[in-house]
Amino acid sequence: MKNVTRNVLVVAAVCVSGSCAPQEDVAPIFQSAPWIQWETYRGVDAPAFGEFFEMLQENYSASYEAGWSIYGENPTVAYRATALPDGWESVESVGQERMAVFQQFNSEQIDLFNRAWSSRHTALYRAAPEQSVVPENFTVADIQALPYHRVSIYRLKRTKASAFGEALAARAALDRDAGIENFVLTTWWGGLGTARPTVMLRVAAESREADVGPNFEARREAREPYMDEFRALTGVMNASAWHIERHDQFRSSELSFVPGS
């Protein structure tokens, strides 16, 4: 099964001693998804990939308790995000569900599975609410309604991870206090399956046009009183990284699965 079980069990090893338990007194999104399982698909055959995930929903939706979101980046790269509300138990149950479904595949479905992508990499990411900026009572359903995601991935120098985290937390606090409208930033720290320390920042919006247009203007205007401090903190973050990646990703509502919908 393209190493699905092995990958799930390996990344699950990071969730020990309750470290993946939901956090209290944070937005509902982080209570529902204190960790996520993040799968990167490369060498995607777009028609087969789409047909595969449509087939899963048409034939096996009753077999899944865990939903997922599919994000496309370009014709050959895609991602699947799965919330892990109960840490190790969630990782284990997701793996068991998917293996049980795979064992029911007929020959045509197995062929489709084998054609849909060339490689898949699985990793865990931990939510960092204190370094995020989301509206009060923001939920998983709310972020699913925002299809565009502007993603920054920071590969940090090992000795600078603390400085990066402190700067990001201070910057997020400034933005939260400013009450910026239409601004959603979620922060995720990489666990097993990533070249640690790795941090993924995701800015979600209705569209790329909204993010670079009216949302950008709202951010610029709100940050004007503390722009110098904001830029200084951003400088600390950038100096803490040995590599920074930028990505545009778009959620596919057709290929994503929400149980009970």
N, C-alpha and C positions, 0 to 999 in steps of 0.2 A: 504493500500500500504506500509506496514511495516514502518509507520511513516515517509515516505519520505517528505510529505508536511510539517509536523510539524518541522522536523529537518532543512529543508531548510529555513523556515521562522525564526526559532530561531537563527540560525547562522547568518542570514542576518541582524539581528538587530545591529550588530557591525558596519555596513556601513552607517554612518550617516554624515550629513553635508559635503558631498564630500570627506570623509576620504578614500574612495576606488577609487578615481579618478586616472587615469594613471599619472605617473610622467614623466616630460619632462627631456631631456638631459640625458637619461639613455639608455642602450642597448635595442633594439627592443623587446627582450623577456619580459622585465619588463614593457614596454609600453602595450604589448598585454596581459600580465598576472600580473598586479600589485597585484592582489589577486588570490588565487586559492581555489576552493572547494575541500576538500580532504575527500574521503570516505574510511573507513576501513571495509573490509568484513571479518568476521570470521566464522568458521564452513563451509568453502567453500566445496561444492561438485564439484570437478574440472570438470568432464565431463558436468554436468548440467550448471555450471557457464560459461564455454566456449560456450556451445550451446546457452545459453541465449543471450550473447553479439553478437554472430554471427547472431542470429535471429533478433536482433534489427537492425543490418545493412542491412540484406537481405530484411526485410519487412518495415522498418520505417525510412530509412536514409533520405528520403525527408522531414520528419517531424522535423528534428533536425537542428538548426542553430549552436548550441554549440557542438563542438567535445569533446573528452575525451581521456585520456591515461590510459590503464590498466597496473598495475605493479603486478607481482607475487612475493611473498616472500618465500612461501613454499606451499605444496599441500592444506593447509586449510586456508591460509591467503592471501588476495589480496587487492589491492587499486585501486581507480579511481580518477584521477586528472582532474579537469575541470577549464579552465582559466576563470577569471571573469574580463573582460576588463572595464566594466562600473559599478562595485560595486553592489549596491543594485539592480539596474535595471537588471544586469546580473544574480544575484542570483534568482531574481523573475522570469525572463524569462526562466532560466534553469528548475526551478520547474514547471512552467506552461507547458513547452514542454514535460517534462517527465510524468506529470499527464495526458496530452492529449493523449499521446501514450498508457499509461497504460489502459486508458478507452476504447481503441480499441482492447485490448487483447481478444483472444478467450479463451475457457476453457483450452486448452492444453498449451497455452502460460502462463496463470495464474499459472497453475501447475508447469511449468518450473521455473517461477519466485519464487515460494514458495520453490522449492527444491534447488535452486542455492546456497544459503548461509543461515546461521542460524541467524546472526546478522549483522547490519550495523550501523556504527557511522559516522556522518558528522561533519566536522569542517571547519573553515576558516583559511587560513594562508596568511599573508601579506609579499610581497617581500621586501627584504632589499638590494637594489643594492649597497649601500656603503659598505656592508659587504660581497659582492659576488665578484667572479673573473671569468669573462667571456670575450671572445674575442670581439673586437669592431664589432658592427653590428650583434651580435649574436641574433638569432631568435628562436621562438618556434619550427619551423621546424628543426633547427639545433640540438636542444636538443632532439627532437623526433628521430633523427638519431643516438643517443647514447643510446643503450638499457640498459646498466648496470649502476646502481646507488648504490653507497656506501653511506649509510645514517647514520647520527649521530643525535640523538634527545637528547637535553639537557633540563632537568627539573631544572629550576633555583631556587635558594634561592631568595625570593622576594627582599631582601635588596641588592642583588648582580647583579640584571639584568643590571643596568647601567654599572657596571664594566665589565661584560661579553661583552656587546655590544661594549664598547670602545676598549677592547682588540681584539675582532674579527675584528672590523673595521681597527685597526692598522695593524693586521696580514694580512688582505686582501690587504691593501694598499701596503705592502711590496711585496706581491706576484704579484700584478698588475705591480708595477714598475720593477720587475724582468723579466716580460714578459715570464713567464713559458709556454712552448709549450704543447699543448694537455692537458691543465688543465682547467676544468670547475667546478666551485663551485657556487651553488646558495643557498641563505640563506632565510629562511622563518620564520617569527615570528607568533606564534599561537594566534588566536583570540578566539571568542566564540566557544565552542565545544572542547577546549583544557584546560588542567590544567595549567593555566597561572601562571608565565611566562614560556613558552615552545618555544624552537627554534629548527628548523629542518634544518640541513646542508646536502646538496646533492651534492656529487661529481659524475659527469657523465663521462662515458668512453665507448669506443667501446665494451669492454669486461672486465671481472674481470681480465683476464690474462694481458691485456694491462695496467690496473690500477696498478697492483702490480708488473709489469715488467718494460717495457720501460718508462711508464709515471711516475712511482715512481722514477726511476733513473733521469729523467729530473727534477723532483721537488727537489730531494736531491741536485743535482748539482747546480741548480739555487739558492737554499736557503743557500748554503754554506757561502756566505759573511755575512749573517744576521741570521745564525742558532741560535746563543745564544739568540738573541732578539725574534726570532720566538718561541723558546722553553719557554721563560719566559712568553710570551703572552698566549701561550697554557696552561701554568700552571695557569694563572689567570682565564682563561675560565673554566678549570676543577675544580678549587677551588670554582667557583661561582655556581656550580651545586650540587644538592643533589642526582641526578640520571642521568646517561648517558646510552643511549641505542645505540646499533650498529645493523644495518640491511643491508642485501644485497637484492636489488630489481631489477627485470628485466622487461623491457617494452615488452608487447606483441603487435606486430604490427597487428596480426590477430584480436585481440579483441578490439584494440583501434580504434577510429573513427575520421577521419579528413574530415570535410565537403568539398565536391567538389573533393575529391580524387578518 
